[in-house]
Amino acid sequence: MKKLISIILLISFLIPISTAKANTNLQNTYHVKEYTSDDEQQIEIIIDWPTEAGMIIPTGYSFKGKGNLTSFKPDTNTRTIKVVIAGEKKSVTELVKGYQNVMNGKGLTFNKLPGNAFCRYSDGVKWQINSFSVDTKSQSRKDYFREASASLPTIYPPYSQMTEIVGYMDINLNNHQAVWISNLGKIVDPKNIKRNSIIIPPKSHSSSFKSYTALGLSDYNPTNPRLALQYKAEHFDFGPQNQIPASNPAFYTGHAQCYGYPFNLQYYLQAEAEYDVYNYGGTITFNYAKVATSYIAGEMKPDPVSQRFEGKEVKVKVTISAEITDIKDPGAISHYEIYLNNELGDKMYEEKNILANGNMKISRTFDFVIPTSRMTNKDSHDEVFVGRVRAHFKKSSYYVDPTYGHYMDTGRIYASTTVYKEAPPAPPAKGMGPVAIIDAPSEVMLGDDVTINGSRSYDPDGTIEKYVWNTPNAIGDMTDMPSGEIYFTKLGPQKIQLCVWDNDGERDCAQHSLVVTEPFVRANVFQSGTLKENRKVTFAEFSFTSSRYPVIDSKTRWAIKPRYEEIPQSSIKYSGSLDGKNKFDVLFKQPGEYVVTLSVENTAGYTDSTSRIVTIQPDLPPVTVLSAESMIEYRDPKYMNKAKFILRDNSYSPDGDIIAWGRWYVIFDANNDGIFSEQRVLIYEGDAKEVVYYADHVGKYRFHKETIEEFGQETIPAFVTAADRRRSHTWD
């Protein structure tokens, strides 16, 4: 088993258990189901952050179980934790099986074609079958007769009568190569096999024949096995390659001829394997801090707001205050910090470490002086004050703010005092101040980026000079920007505020209400490839979810099954496990309807499933069309007194596949009876569209062709054989 597969399997066994205490660490415990590997000295596990976690405490973890936790690395970008566990090493001995090959974790048995001699007597009617006697451990013979209506000589023996043929094959286990598989379906390295323990268990062999019995000989030796099989003979057309030459040519008189009849023999090996395994399993516990859903809002009030200039400095008291809302545990706040200064920066106040003592409100008043120099050559002056308030969480609370981490911040708060000489500045004419306009959706999913736009704000008699946004429970840099993107960290009704200032210093504010919905996930399947049997089809997970709560690949589950029972599950071919894959290739061995189901879960813990029906079309065989330039030819001296036949192939594929190969045959009507019961003779094999045949006998000839297709669309080579290439011929 490869390492990636093991990781996916392990993650699929993780079961979260959450506990929380006020003002203490929050803990998550993940159970890793017990697991044994014979090739992984260590495994890597990817654990998802708890939904409410703002940060993982990098030193607050432990592991109890089989193996040792060697690495624990939280990743704030992917909101995952990469864990490495070194396995608990143990030496084991077990019985394993050896096969010729492996497909989809299943062993493919060795296939051999030993044979029995089937001999036709010289009379052309009677057949003698050489079988094997289990009792005497020697050859035995039995005669069979074809029906009287059979033409002479008979081409094949009376198969329907031949029900108890016995054949055998001796298997040499010295240096016998095999692919070894453990009981868990894993491939075992040949170096771990005890060579002197290799056997073929008694009566474990089989055959592809429909009717057979695996025989156990009384002197059977599993380390030097003779595999005997009793079978019912199935129809087989003998060809020249099956003829058995006689040691004495005089033996074959009349219609006498012996053929080798191949019967299928299948077997597997068994042996002991010694190797090291690595055991895993236990619990991983770690501490985390949750995201604070509370927020802090502030305001600032100057006193006076405006004052007539009387030739002396103006004293102003500025009160800055803030309040924390939606906090479940007031005791989690440690202290406040207050920062306040005038915009020109010549007066600054800082007050830190103001103990909260459970108070969710804070207020302080500071003295400022507007010097007379501010009014030089001016009729009026606006003294602008800028402040902010921060609330720090206690370290023991393990809360984190999604924007600032260990504290909450009001952001910059503005206020101003106007000083004038003769009279207060006249208010602008009605309708001449700026107009703030917010364009934003009325509904957005938690964690999704949303564009908020104030670009349509305007000033009837001037220009917009400044934009100030207030976006509680949202994250995003909107400083002095007319538009931008934010995302919300809290569910439910929310408000956005925009204040704009024009070139005359006038201000207008607008509010926009929206609702933040739960970050649901909607499963969606993307499909590509060709919907035809023995062609590659690709399915991919393409679900819709919040960008900050993506689908968890390790929890993705696929299922494919036939829609109706007449199609077996084995007709669906793919590699490995589908669990944890966001994309995979599959091949369907039979046409029909199949149901593909996808189940997903996102990092917010929401799940969804979807199913679709795919219809696999049949792969149609080619249409074989054969023509000749002329139906009658004469022997010609320039062709060594032979007749020349020019044959042309006009075969085609009705469903767009490739005509790749062909076999051309001829039958000579030797007895001129017009039946053409004689053996077909191969005259050409290849991809030519035209074949020339020279005939040297006077008489009738019949030409046939077998046409073989190649796939016209992409397939999966591991799951197709030569038999899957569609073919047709002209002799039916």
NUPA-858930 format. One line per 5 residues: number of its first residue (from 0); their letters; for each residue z, y, x of C-alpha. Coordinates in Angstrom, 1 decimal. Each point is the difference from the previous one (the first is absolute). Last residue first. Layout:
<rs>
NUM) a) Z/Y/X | ... .
</rs>
This chain:
<rs>
731) dwths) -40.1/-16.2/-21.7 | -2.1/-0.1/3.2 | -0.6/3.8/0.4 | 3.2/1.1/1.7 | 2.9/2.5/-0.4 .
726) rrrda) 2.7/1.5/2.1 | 3.0/2.3/-0.2 | 2.0/0.4/3.2 | 3.5/-1.2/-0.9 | -0.7/-3.4/1.5 .
721) atvfa) -0.4/1.6/3.5 | 3.6/1.0/-0.3 | 1.9/3.1/-1.2 | 3.6/1.1/0.3 | 0.3/0.9/3.7 .
716) piteq) -3.3/1.9/-0.2 | 1.3/2.6/-2.5 | -3.1/1.4/-1.8 | -2.2/3.1/0.1 | -3.1/0.0/-2.2 .
711) gfeei) -3.3/-1.7/0.1 | 1.5/-3.4/0.8 | -2.4/-2.4/1.6 | -2.2/-2.2/-2.2 | -1.4/-3.5/0.5 .
706) tekhf) -3.4/-1.2/-1.3 | -0.9/-3.7/-0.1 | -3.7/-0.7/0.0 | -2.2/-2.7/-1.3 | -3.6/-1.2/0.7 .
701) rykgv) -1.7/-2.9/-1.7 | -2.8/-1.8/1.8 | -2.8/-2.2/-1.5 | -2.4/-2.1/2.0 | -1.9/-0.1/3.2 .
696) hdayy) 2.3/-0.2/3.0 | 0.2/2.4/3.0 | 1.6/3.0/-1.7 | 0.5/3.2/2.0 | 2.6/2.4/-1.5 .
691) vveka) 0.1/3.8/0.5 | 3.0/2.0/-1.1 | 0.2/3.6/-1.4 | 3.1/2.0/-0.8 | 1.8/-1.0/3.1 .
686) dgeyi) 3.8/0.0/0.0 | 0.7/-3.4/1.5 | -0.3/-3.8/-0.5 | -3.4/-1.7/0.0 | -1.6/-3.4/-0.7 .
681) lvrqe) 3.0/-1.9/-1.5 | -1.2/-3.3/-1.5 | 0.8/-0.9/-3.5 | 0.3/-3.8/-0.5 | -2.5/-1.7/-2.3 .
676) sfigd) 0.4/0.0/-3.8 | -3.1/2.2/-0.3 | -0.8/-1.4/-3.5 | -3.8/0.5/0.2 | -0.6/-3.7/0.7 .
671) nnadf) -1.9/0.6/3.2 | 2.0/-2.6/1.9 | 0.8/2.5/2.8 | 0.4/3.1/-2.1 | 0.9/2.2/2.9 .
666) ivywr) 3.1/2.2/-0.5 | 0.3/3.3/1.9 | 3.0/2.2/0.6 | 0.7/3.6/0.9 | 3.5/1.2/0.7 .
661) gwaii) 0.8/3.7/-0.4 | 2.2/2.8/1.2 | 1.0/3.6/-0.6 | -1.1/1.1/-3.4 | 2.4/3.0/-0.3 .
656) dgdps) 1.9/0.8/-3.1 | -1.1/2.5/-2.7 | 1.0/-1.8/-3.2 | -3.2/-1.9/-1.0 | -0.6/-1.1/3.6 .
651) ysndr) -3.6/-0.8/0.9 | -2.3/-2.8/1.1 | -3.7/0.6/0.6 | -0.3/-2.5/2.9 | -3.6/-0.8/1.1 .
646) lifka) -1.5/-3.3/1.1 | -3.3/-0.3/2.0 | -1.2/-3.7/0.0 | -2.3/-1.1/2.8 | -1.6/-3.4/-0.3 .
641) knmyk) -0.1/-2.1/3.2 | -3.0/-1.2/2.0 | 1.4/1.4/3.3 | 0.2/3.5/-1.6 | -3.6/1.0/1.0 .
636) pdrye) -1.2/-3.3/-1.4 | 1.1/1.0/-3.5 | 1.6/-2.2/-2.6 | -0.5/1.5/-3.4 | 2.4/2.1/-2.1 .
631) imsea) 0.6/0.1/-3.8 | 2.7/2.2/-1.7 | -0.9/3.1/2.0 | 2.0/2.9/1.4 | 3.2/-1.8/-1.0 .
626) slvtv) 2.9/1.4/-2.0 | 3.8/-0.3/0.0 | 2.4/1.9/-2.2 | 3.7/-0.6/0.4 | 2.2/2.2/-2.2 .
621) ppldp) 3.2/0.9/1.8 | 3.4/-1.0/-1.4 | 2.1/2.5/-2.0 | 3.3/1.2/1.4 | 2.1/0.3/-3.2 .
616) qitvi) 1.5/3.3/-1.0 | 3.7/0.7/0.5 | 1.5/2.1/-2.8 | 3.0/2.0/1.0 | 2.9/0.6/-2.5 .
611) rstsd) 2.5/2.7/0.9 | 3.7/0.1/0.1 | 2.5/2.8/0.6 | 3.7/0.2/1.1 | 2.5/2.8/0.4 .
606) tygat) 3.2/0.7/1.9 | 2.2/3.0/0.7 | 2.6/-0.2/2.8 | -0.6/3.5/1.5 | -1.7/-1.6/3.0 .
601) nevsl) -2.8/-1.3/-2.2 | -0.3/-3.5/-1.5 | -3.2/-1.9/-0.7 | -1.2/-3.0/-2.0 | -3.8/-0.9/0.0 .
596) tvvye) -1.5/-2.7/-2.3 | -3.5/-1.4/0.4 | -1.2/-2.2/-2.9 | -3.1/-2.2/0.5 | -3.0/-0.6/-2.2 .
591) gpqkf) -2.7/-2.5/0.9 | -2.1/-1.2/2.9 | 1.5/-2.5/2.5 | 0.9/0.2/3.7 | 1.4/3.5/-0.2 .
586) lvdfk) 0.6/1.9/3.3 | 2.8/2.5/0.8 | 0.5/2.9/2.4 | 3.2/1.9/0.2 | 1.4/3.6/-0.2 .
581) nkgdl) 3.5/1.5/-0.5 | 1.6/-3.2/1.2 | 3.8/-0.6/-0.4 | -0.4/-3.3/-1.8 | -3.6/-1.4/0.1 .
576) sgsyk) 1.1/-2.9/2.3 | -2.4/-1.5/2.5 | -3.8/0.0/-0.3 | -1.9/0.0/-3.3 | -1.8/-2.6/-2.2 .
571) issqp) 0.1/-0.3/-3.8 | -1.7/-3.3/-1.2 | 3.3/-1.8/0.7 | 1.5/1.6/-3.1 | -2.2/-2.3/-2.0 .
566) ieeyr) -2.5/1.3/-2.7 | 0.2/-1.8/-3.2 | 3.4/1.6/-0.8 | -1.4/3.4/-0.9 | 0.7/3.5/1.5 .
561) pkiaw) 0.0/-1.4/3.5 | 2.8/1.3/2.2 | 0.6/2.8/2.4 | 3.4/1.6/0.7 | 0.9/2.9/2.3 .
556) rtksd) 3.4/1.5/0.9 | 0.7/3.2/1.9 | 3.6/0.1/1.1 | -0.7/0.2/3.8 | -2.6/2.7/-0.6 .
551) ivpyr) 2.5/2.4/-1.6 | -2.1/2.4/-2.1 | 0.6/3.6/0.9 | 2.8/2.3/-1.2 | -0.8/3.2/1.7 .
546) sstfs) -3.6/0.0/-1.0 | 1.0/-0.7/-3.6 | -1.7/-3.1/-1.4 | -3.5/-1.2/-1.1 | -0.9/-3.5/1.2 .
541) feaft) -3.0/-1.0/2.1 | 1.0/-3.6/1.1 | -3.2/-1.6/1.3 | -2.0/-3.0/-1.2 | -3.0/-1.3/2.1 .
536) vkrne) -2.5/-2.5/-1.3 | -1.9/-2.2/2.5 | -2.7/-2.3/-1.5 | 0.2/-3.7/-0.7 | -0.4/0.5/-3.7 .
531) kltgs) -1.3/3.4/-1.1 | 1.9/3.3/-0.6 | -1.3/1.7/3.2 | 2.3/2.3/2.0 | 2.4/2.8/-1.0 .
526) qfvna) 3.0/0.4/-2.3 | 2.7/2.7/-0.2 | 3.1/-1.0/-1.9 | 2.4/2.5/-1.6 | 3.8/-0.1/-0.5 .
521) rvfpe) 1.5/3.1/-1.5 | 3.1/1.3/1.8 | 2.7/2.2/-1.7 | 1.5/2.9/1.9 | 2.2/1.2/-2.9 .
516) tvvls) -1.0/3.3/-1.5 | 0.6/3.6/1.1 | -0.3/2.4/-2.9 | -1.4/3.5/0.3 | 1.1/3.5/-0.6 .
511) hqacd) -1.6/3.1/1.5 | 1.8/3.3/0.6 | -1.4/3.5/0.8 | 1.3/2.9/2.0 | -1.2/3.6/0.5 .
506) regdn) 0.7/2.5/2.7 | -1.0/3.5/1.0 | -0.1/1.0/3.7 | -3.0/2.2/-0.5 | -2.3/-2.4/1.8 .
501) dwvcl) 1.0/-2.7/-2.5 | 2.8/-2.5/0.1 | -0.1/-3.5/-1.5 | 2.7/-2.3/-1.3 | -0.7/-3.6/-0.8 .
496) qikqp) 2.4/-2.4/-1.6 | -0.4/-3.8/-0.6 | 2.1/-1.9/-2.5 | 0.8/-3.7/-0.4 | 0.5/-2.3/-3.0 .
491) glktf) 0.8/-3.6/1.0 | 0.0/-2.0/3.3 | 1.0/1.4/3.4 | -1.7/-0.1/3.4 | -3.0/2.2/-0.9 .
486) yiegs) -3.1/0.4/2.1 | -1.5/3.3/1.2 | -3.5/1.2/0.8 | -1.3/3.5/0.6 | -0.9/3.3/-1.6 .
481) pmdtm) 0.4/3.8/0.5 | 2.0/-0.7/3.2 | 2.8/2.2/1.1 | 2.1/-3.1/0.8 | -1.2/-3.0/-2.0 .
476) dgian) 1.0/-2.7/2.4 | 0.6/-3.2/-2.1 | 2.9/-1.9/-1.5 | 1.1/0.2/-3.6 | 3.4/-0.1/-1.7 .
471) ptnwv) -0.1/3.8/-0.6 | -3.3/1.7/0.6 | 0.5/3.8/0.5 | -3.1/1.7/1.2 | -0.4/3.4/1.5 .
466) ykeit) -3.5/1.6/0.2 | -0.6/3.3/1.8 | -2.7/2.7/0.1 | -1.7/-0.2/-3.4 | -2.6/2.8/-0.2 .
461) gdpdy) -0.4/3.3/-1.9 | -0.3/1.6/-3.4 | -0.1/-3.0/-2.3 | 1.9/-2.3/2.3 | -0.9/-3.7/-0.1 .
456) srsgn) 1.4/-3.6/-0.1 | -3.0/-2.4/-0.3 | 0.8/-1.3/3.5 | 3.4/-1.3/-1.0 | -0.9/-3.7/0.3 .
451) itvdd) 2.2/-3.1/0.0 | -1.7/-3.1/1.3 | 1.9/-3.3/-0.6 | 0.7/-2.7/2.6 | 1.4/-3.1/-1.7 .
446) glmve) 3.6/-0.9/0.8 | 1.2/-0.2/-3.6 | -3.1/0.1/-2.3 | -1.2/3.3/-1.4 | -0.1/1.6/-3.5 .
441) spadi) -0.8/3.5/-1.1 | -2.5/0.6/2.7 | 0.1/3.3/2.0 | -1.6/3.4/-0.2 | 2.6/2.8/0.4 .
436) iavpg) -0.7/3.6/-0.8 | 2.0/3.1/1.2 | -1.2/3.3/-1.3 | 0.3/3.1/2.3 | 1.1/3.4/-1.4 .
431) mgkap) -2.4/2.3/-1.9 | 0.6/-1.4/-3.4 | 2.4/2.9/-1.0 | -0.3/2.8/2.5 | 2.1/-0.5/3.1 .
426) pappa) 3.6/1.0/-0.1 | 0.6/3.5/1.5 | 1.9/-0.1/3.2 | 3.6/1.2/-0.5 | 0.3/3.8/0.5 .
421) ekyvt) 0.1/2.4/2.8 | 0.8/-1.9/3.2 | -0.1/-3.7/-0.7 | 1.9/-3.1/1.4 | -1.1/-3.4/-1.5 .
416) tsayi) 2.2/-3.1/0.6 | -1.6/-3.4/0.4 | 0.5/-3.7/-0.6 | -1.6/-3.2/1.4 | 1.1/-3.6/0.4 .
411) rgtdm) -1.4/-2.3/2.7 | 0.4/-3.7/-0.5 | 2.9/-1.3/-2.1 | 0.7/-2.7/2.6 | 1.5/-3.5/-0.3 .
406) yhgyt) 1.5/-1.8/3.0 | -0.1/-3.2/2.0 | -3.8/-0.5/-0.3 | -1.8/3.2/-0.7 | -2.8/-1.0/-2.4 .
401) pdvyy) 0.9/-3.2/-1.7 | 3.7/0.9/0.2 | 2.1/-2.8/1.4 | 3.2/-1.6/-1.3 | 2.0/-2.2/2.3 .
396) sskkf) 3.3/1.2/-1.4 | 2.0/-0.7/3.2 | -1.9/2.7/1.8 | 1.0/2.5/-2.6 | -3.0/1.8/-1.4 .
391) harvr) -0.7/3.6/1.0 | -0.7/2.8/-2.5 | -2.3/2.8/1.3 | -0.3/3.5/-1.4 | -2.8/2.5/0.7 .
386) gvfve) -0.5/3.8/0.4 | -2.5/2.8/0.2 | 0.8/3.6/-0.9 | -2.7/2.6/-0.5 | 0.8/3.8/0.3 .
381) dhsdk) -2.7/1.7/-2.1 | -0.5/3.7/1.1 | -0.9/3.1/-1.9 | -1.5/3.5/0.6 | -0.7/-0.7/3.6 .
376) ntmrs) -0.4/2.2/3.1 | 3.3/-1.4/1.4 | 1.7/-1.9/-2.8 | 0.9/-3.2/2.1 | 1.5/2.3/2.6 .
371) tpivf) 2.8/0.8/-2.4 | 1.5/-3.5/0.7 | 0.2/-2.7/-2.8 | 3.4/-1.6/0.5 | 0.8/-3.6/-0.9 .
366) dftrs) 3.2/-1.6/-1.1 | 0.3/-3.7/-0.8 | 1.1/-1.9/-3.2 | 0.4/-3.8/-0.1 | -0.5/-2.6/-2.7 .
361) ikmng) 0.1/-3.8/-0.1 | -0.2/-2.4/-2.9 | 0.2/-3.8/0.0 | 3.7/0.0/1.0 | 1.3/-3.4/1.0 .
356) nalin) 1.9/1.3/3.0 | -3.1/1.7/1.2 | 1.2/1.2/3.4 | -1.8/3.1/1.2 | -1.1/-1.3/3.5 .
351) keeym) -2.3/2.9/0.7 | -0.3/3.7/-0.8 | -2.9/1.8/1.5 | -0.8/3.7/-0.5 | -2.8/2.0/1.4 .
346) kdgle) -0.8/3.8/0.3 | -2.9/1.4/2.0 | -2.5/-2.6/-1.3 | -2.4/2.3/-1.9 | 0.2/-2.5/-2.9 .
341) nnlyi) 3.7/0.6/-0.4 | 2.2/-3.0/0.8 | 1.8/-2.9/-1.6 | 0.8/-3.6/1.0 | 2.6/-2.1/-1.8 .
336) eyhsi) 1.2/-3.5/1.0 | 1.8/-2.3/-2.3 | 2.3/-3.0/0.6 | 0.6/-3.7/-0.5 | -1.8/-0.9/-3.3 .
331) agpdk) 0.3/-3.7/-0.9 | 3.2/0.7/-2.0 | -2.2/1.4/-2.8 | -1.3/-3.5/-0.7 | -2.7/-0.2/-2.7 .
326) idtie) -1.7/3.2/1.0 | -2.4/1.5/-2.6 | 0.6/3.6/0.9 | 1.2/1.8/3.1 | 0.6/3.8/-0.4 .
321) asitv) -0.7/2.9/2.3 | 1.2/3.6/0.5 | -0.9/3.1/2.0 | 1.7/3.3/-0.7 | -1.3/3.0/1.7 .
316) kvkve) 2.1/3.2/0.2 | -2.0/3.1/1.0 | 1.1/3.1/1.8 | -2.6/2.8/0.1 | -0.2/2.3/3.1 .
311) kgefr) 0.0/3.7/-0.5 | -2.4/2.7/-1.2 | 0.7/-0.4/-3.6 | -2.5/-2.8/-0.8 | 0.1/-1.1/-3.6 .
306) qsvpd) 1.0/-3.6/-0.5 | -1.6/-3.3/-1.2 | 1.2/-3.6/-0.4 | 3.5/1.1/0.9 | 1.4/-2.6/0.6 .
301) pkmeg) -2.3/-2.8/1.1 | -0.2/-3.3/-1.8 | -1.2/-3.3/1.6 | -0.8/-3.4/-1.5 | 0.2/-3.6/1.0 .
296) aiyst) -1.0/-3.5/-1.2 | 1.3/-3.2/1.5 | -1.5/-3.4/-0.8 | 1.3/-3.5/-1.0 | -2.1/-3.1/0.0 .
291) avkay) 1.4/-0.9/3.5 | -2.0/-2.8/1.7 | 2.2/-3.0/0.9 | 1.4/-0.8/3.4 | -0.4/-3.5/1.4 .
286) nftit) 2.0/-2.9/1.4 | -1.5/-3.4/0.9 | 0.6/-3.6/-0.7 | -2.3/-2.8/1.0 | 0.9/-3.4/-1.5 .
281) ggyny) -0.9/-3.5/1.2 | -2.9/-2.2/0.8 | -2.1/-1.1/2.9 | -0.4/-3.3/2.0 | -2.3/-0.4/3.0 .
276) vdyea) -1.5/-3.4/0.8 | -0.4/-1.7/3.3 | -2.3/-3.0/0.3 | -0.3/-3.8/-0.2 | -2.7/-1.6/-2.1 .
271) eaqly) -0.1/-3.6/-1.1 | -3.4/-1.4/-1.2 | -2.2/-0.7/-3.0 | -3.7/-0.1/-0.1 | -2.4/0.4/-3.0 .
266) yqlnf) -2.7/-2.2/-1.6 | -3.3/0.0/-1.8 | -2.6/-2.7/-0.1 | -3.4/0.5/-1.7 | -2.4/-2.9/-0.3 .
261) pygyc) -3.3/-0.2/1.9 | -2.4/-2.8/-0.9 | -1.8/-1.0/3.2 | -3.3/-1.6/-1.0 | -1.5/-3.4/0.7 .
256) qahgt) -3.7/-0.9/-0.8 | -1.9/-3.0/-1.3 | -3.0/0.7/-2.1 | -2.2/-2.6/1.6 | 1.5/-1.0/3.3 .
251) yfapn) 2.7/1.8/1.9 | 1.6/-2.6/2.2 | -3.1/-0.3/2.2 | 1.0/3.4/1.5 | 3.0/-1.7/1.7 .
246) sapiq) 3.0/2.4/0.5 | -1.0/1.6/-3.3 | 0.0/3.8/-0.4 | 2.5/1.3/-2.6 | -1.8/2.5/-2.3 .
241) nqpgf) 2.1/3.0/-1.1 | -2.0/2.7/1.7 | -3.1/-1.3/-1.7 | 1.6/0.9/-3.3 | 2.2/-1.9/-2.5 .
236) dfhea) 0.7/1.7/-3.3 | 3.7/-0.5/-0.9 | 1.5/-0.9/-3.3 | 3.8/-0.6/0.2 | 1.5/-3.3/1.2 .
231) kyqla) 3.4/-0.7/-1.5 | 2.6/0.0/2.8 | 2.4/-2.0/2.0 | 1.2/1.9/3.1 | 1.4/-1.3/3.3 .
226) lrpnt) 1.4/2.3/2.7 | 0.6/-1.7/3.3 | 2.8/1.9/1.7 | 1.1/-0.1/3.6 | 3.3/1.9/-0.3 .
221) pnyds) 0.4/-1.0/-3.7 | -0.5/-3.7/0.8 | -1.1/-1.9/-3.0 | 0.3/-3.8/0.4 | 0.4/-0.7/-3.7 .
216) lglat) -2.8/2.5/-0.8 | 0.8/2.7/-2.5 | -3.0/0.9/-2.2 | -0.8/3.4/-1.4 | -1.6/-0.6/-3.4 .
211) yskfs) -3.2/1.7/-1.2 | -1.8/1.3/-3.1 | -1.4/3.6/-0.1 | -0.9/0.0/3.6 | 1.4/3.0/2.0 .
206) sshsk) 2.2/-2.4/1.9 | 3.6/-0.7/0.9 | 2.3/-0.8/2.9 | 3.8/-0.2/-0.3 | 0.1/-3.8/-0.4 .
201) ppiii) 2.3/-0.3/3.0 | 0.8/3.2/1.8 | -2.5/1.1/2.7 | 2.0/0.5/3.2 | 0.9/2.5/2.7 .
196) snrki) 3.5/-0.6/1.5 | -1.2/-0.5/3.6 | -1.5/3.4/0.1 | 3.2/1.8/-0.9 | -1.5/3.3/-1.4 .
191) nkpdv) 1.4/3.3/1.2 | -3.0/0.7/2.3 | -2.2/-0.3/-3.1 | 1.4/3.3/-1.4 | 1.0/-0.5/-3.6 .
186) ikgln) -1.9/1.8/-2.8 | 2.3/0.9/-2.9 | -0.1/-1.6/-3.4 | 3.8/-0.2/-0.4 | -0.1/-3.8/0.6 .
181) siwva) -1.6/0.7/3.4 | -3.8/0.0/0.7 | -1.8/-1.4/3.0 | -3.7/0.6/0.6 | -1.3/-3.2/1.5 .
176) qhnnl) -1.6/-1.5/3.2 | 0.3/-3.7/0.7 | 0.7/-0.3/3.7 | 0.8/-3.7/-0.5 | 0.2/-0.6/-3.7 .
171) nidmy) -3.1/-2.3/-0.1 | -0.8/-0.8/-3.7 | -1.5/-3.3/-0.9 | -2.1/0.1/-3.1 | -0.2/-2.3/-3.0 .
166) gviet) -2.1/-1.0/-2.9 | 0.6/-2.0/-3.1 | -2.4/-0.2/-3.0 | 1.7/-0.8/-3.3 | -2.1/1.5/-2.8 .
161) mqsyp) -3.7/-0.7/1.0 | -1.5/-0.9/-3.4 | -0.9/3.6/-0.9 | -1.5/0.5/3.4 | -2.9/-2.5/-0.6 .
156) pyitp) -1.6/0.4/3.4 | -2.5/2.8/0.9 | -3.7/0.3/0.5 | -0.9/-3.3/-1.7 | -3.3/-1.3/1.5 .
151) lsasa) -1.3/-0.5/-2.5 | 0.6/1.8/-3.3 | 3.2/-0.7/-1.9 | -0.5/-1.7/-3.4 | 1.6/-3.2/1.1 .
146) erfyd) 3.3/1.7/0.6 | 1.2/0.2/3.6 | 1.9/-2.9/1.5 | 3.1/0.0/2.1 | 1.2/-2.2/2.9 .
141) krsqs) 3.4/0.1/1.7 | 1.0/-0.1/3.6 | 3.3/0.0/1.9 | 0.9/1.4/3.4 | 3.3/-0.9/1.5 .
136) ktdvs) 3.8/0.8/-0.4 | 0.4/-3.4/-1.8 | 2.1/1.4/-2.9 | -1.3/3.6/-0.1 | -3.6/-1.3/0.0 .
131) fsniq) -2.6/2.7/0.9 | -3.3/0.6/-1.7 | -3.6/-0.6/1.0 | -2.1/0.3/-3.2 | -3.1/-2.2/-0.5 .
126) wkvgd) -2.8/1.2/-2.3 | -2.5/-2.1/-2.1 | -3.2/1.6/-1.4 | -2.4/0.8/2.9 | -0.7/-3.6/0.6 .
121) syrcf) 0.6/0.6/3.7 | 3.7/0.6/-0.7 | 1.5/3.5/-0.1 | 3.0/0.7/2.2 | 2.9/2.3/-0.7 .
116) angpl) 2.1/0.3/3.2 | 3.3/1.8/-0.5 | 0.8/3.5/1.4 | 2.4/2.4/1.6 | -0.3/3.6/-1.1 .
111) knftl) 3.1/1.9/1.1 | 1.8/3.0/-1.5 | 3.2/1.3/1.5 | 2.2/1.6/-2.6 | 0.1/3.7/-0.8 .
106) gkgnm) 3.5/1.4/0.2 | 1.0/2.8/-2.4 | 1.3/3.4/1.2 | -3.1/1.8/-1.6 | -2.3/-2.3/2.0 .
101) vnqyg) 1.1/-2.2/2.9 | -2.1/-2.3/2.2 | -0.3/-3.6/1.1 | 3.5/-0.7/-0.9 | 3.3/-1.1/1.7 .
96) kvlet) 3.2/-0.3/-1.9 | 3.5/0.9/1.1 | 3.3/-1.9/0.2 | 2.9/2.0/1.3 | 2.1/0.8/3.1 .
91) vskke) 2.0/3.2/0.3 | 1.3/2.4/2.6 | 1.8/3.1/-1.2 | -0.2/3.8/0.7 | 1.6/2.6/-2.2 .
86) gaivv) -2.7/2.6/-0.5 | -0.2/3.5/1.4 | 0.0/2.5/-2.8 | -2.0/3.3/0.1 | 0.5/2.6/-2.7 .
81) kitrt) -2.3/2.9/-0.8 | 1.5/2.3/-2.6 | -2.3/1.7/-2.5 | -0.3/3.5/-1.4 | -3.5/0.4/1.5 .
76) ntdpk) 0.6/3.3/1.7 | 3.8/-0.4/0.3 | -0.3/-3.2/2.0 | 3.2/-2.0/0.5 | 0.2/-2.2/3.1 .
71) fstln) 2.3/-3.1/0.2 | -0.7/-2.3/2.9 | 1.6/-3.2/1.5 | 1.5/-1.5/-3.1 | 1.1/-3.5/1.1 .
66) gkgkf) -0.7/-3.4/-1.5 | 1.5/-1.8/-3.0 | 2.3/2.1/-2.1 | 1.9/3.3/0.0 | -1.7/3.2/0.9 .
61) sygtp) 1.4/3.5/0.3 | -1.0/3.6/-0.5 | 1.5/3.5/0.3 | -1.4/1.2/3.3 | -3.2/1.5/-1.4 .
56) iimga) 1.5/1.4/-3.2 | -3.0/0.0/-2.2 | -1.0/3.3/-1.6 | -0.7/1.5/-3.4 | 0.6/-3.3/-1.9 .
51) etpwd) -0.3/0.1/-3.8 | -3.0/-2.3/-0.1 | 1.6/-2.5/2.5 | -2.2/-0.1/3.1 | -2.5/-2.9/0.2 .
46) iiiei) 0.6/-2.7/2.6 | -2.7/-1.2/2.4 | 0.9/-3.2/1.7 | -1.1/-1.1/3.5 | 0.6/-3.6/1.1 .
41) qqedd) 1.1/-1.5/3.3 | -0.6/-3.3/1.9 | -2.8/-0.7/-2.4 | -1.8/-3.3/0.5 | 1.9/-2.8/-1.7 .
36) styek) 1.4/2.1/-2.8 | 2.9/-0.6/-2.4 | 1.1/2.1/-2.9 | 3.2/0.8/-1.8 | -0.4/2.8/-2.5 .
31) vhytn) 0.6/3.4/1.4 | 2.5/1.9/-2.1 | 0.0/3.7/0.1 | 3.2/2.1/-0.3 | 0.0/3.7/-0.7 .
26) qlntn) 2.9/2.2/0.6 | 1.0/3.6/-0.9 | 2.4/1.6/2.4 | 3.0/1.8/-1.3 | 0.7/3.2/-2.0 .
21) akats) -0.2/-1.8/-3.3 | -0.7/-3.7/0.3 | -3.3/-1.8/-0.3 | -1.3/-3.6/-0.2 | -3.6/-1.3/-0.1 .
16) ipilf) -1.3/-3.6/0.1 | -3.6/-0.4/1.0 | -1.7/-3.5/0.1 | -2.4/-0.7/2.8 | -1.9/-3.3/-0.4 .
11) silli) -3.5/1.6/-0.2 | 0.8/1.7/3.3 | 0.4/-3.4/1.6 | -3.3/-1.3/-1.2 | -1.8/3.1/1.2 .
6) isilk) 1.5/-0.2/3.4 | -0.9/-3.7/0.4 | -3.6/0.7/-0.9 | -0.2/2.7/2.7 | 1.4/-2.3/2.6 .
1) km) -2.6/-2.7/-0.4 | 0.9/-3.4/-1.3 .
</rs>
